[in-house]
Amino acid sequence: MKQTTASPYEVTARIRCTDPDRVEPARTALGALAEQTRSEPGCLAFSVHEETEAPGSFVLWEVFADEEAFRRHFEYQHTRSYLEHEFTEVVEHWVMRPV
């Protein structure tokens, strides 16, 4: 009988700067957030990409071992601190799975 294993929990999110005058601080903060997030237990990948034609618009690609690890991500101080600065807002997001 084939054993099933849980698929990683994958999220892609499009976010944008809330203030055009804060694009550079947002870039810096997102870079730090990505680096810190990649060291979290259960984080398999976390990358940030900026749209070349739309400075201040970013796409996050996040892969966690499971949904619980993703939810714990929002409890860590580095994530809470980033969110408190309100550099960006979520435009849309998708939870995905491999096919």
C-alpha positions in Angstrom: 0.0 0.0 0.0 1.3 3.5 -0.9 2.1 5.7 2.0 0.9 9.3 1.7 2.9 12.1 3.1 1.7 15.6 3.7 2.5 18.1 0.9 4.3 21.2 1.8 2.2 24.3 2.4 2.9 26.7 -0.4 1.7 30.3 -0.5 2.3 33.0 -3.2 1.3 36.5 -2.3 1.4 39.7 -4.2 2.0 42.7 -1.9 2.6 46.4 -2.5 4.1 49.3 -0.6 1.5 51.3 1.3 3.5 54.5 0.7 5.6 55.3 -2.4 8.1 57.2 -0.2 8.8 54.1 1.8 9.8 51.7 -1.0 13.5 51.5 0.0 12.8 50.8 3.7 10.2 48.2 2.6 12.8 46.5 0.4 15.3 46.4 3.3 12.7 45.2 5.7 11.5 42.5 3.3 15.1 41.3 2.8 15.6 41.0 6.6 12.2 39.3 7.0 13.1 36.7 4.3 16.4 35.9 5.9 14.9 35.5 9.4 12.0 33.5 8.1 14.2 31.0 6.3 15.7 30.1 9.7 12.3 29.3 11.3 11.5 25.6 12.0 9.3 24.3 9.2 10.2 26.9 6.7 11.4 25.2 3.5 11.7 28.3 1.3 10.9 32.0 1.5 11.8 34.4 -1.3 10.9 38.0 -2.2 10.8 39.3 -5.8 10.1 42.9 -6.9 8.3 43.5 -10.1 10.7 45.2 -12.5 7.9 47.3 -14.1 6.3 48.3 -10.8 8.8 49.3 -8.1 7.2 48.7 -4.7 5.2 45.8 -5.9 6.5 42.4 -4.6 5.7 38.7 -4.9 6.4 36.4 -2.0 6.9 32.7 -2.5 6.7 30.8 0.8 7.0 27.1 1.4 6.4 25.6 4.8 6.5 22.0 6.0 2.8 22.3 6.8 0.0 24.8 7.5 0.9 24.8 11.2 4.4 26.0 10.4 3.0 28.7 8.2 0.6 29.9 10.9 3.5 29.9 13.5 5.4 32.2 11.2 3.0 35.0 12.2 3.8 34.5 15.9 7.5 35.2 15.6 8.8 38.6 16.7 10.5 39.3 13.3 7.2 38.8 11.5 5.1 40.8 14.0 7.6 43.6 13.9 7.5 43.7 10.1 3.7 43.8 10.0 3.6 46.5 12.7 5.5 48.9 10.4 2.8 48.6 7.7 5.3 48.8 4.9 3.1 46.7 2.6 -0.4 45.4 2.1 -1.5 42.1 0.6 -3.1 42.6 -2.8 -3.9 38.9 -3.4 -2.6 35.5 -2.3 -2.9 31.8 -3.3 -2.3 28.6 -1.4 -1.0 26.0 -3.8 -0.1 22.3 -3.9 1.9 20.3 -6.4 0.0 18.3 -9.0 
